[in-house]
């Protein structure tokens, strides 16, 4: 069994530390109300979903790719060895910042 709160905590830290990510947005869920990181498991796969606001002045594809890589690496530090992680990122861009 995984500690979902611990996984969510390290994922949130990784997401907020990713260049180009401005903030985490709440995920509205029926089961938990409002949260910033959704961690689920099915068939031995840990799925992680985040919604982020990014700085649109940078290349969004590169931001999302870097974010997904950081999230997966962070999650694997607190999950059992050999865990499979699937990451889903929803992006909401904002105007470029100066």
C-alpha angles and dihedrals in degrees: 000000000000128000099239093187092055092048091049091049095054092042091052091052092048092048094050090049094055115109110248095023109118100180146337114252124212119262108220109221131174093220100049107018106226127357137153101223125035115204120186139162132214131161092353094306122118111216122199125189128186135173115212139180112222136193104258094206089079131063104281094200091058091045092053093045091051091045094051091049092050093047093051093047092048093048092050090058091066101031126085116275112273095028118152115224128195117192126201120189125191113197130205111184125212130199116284114273125225 
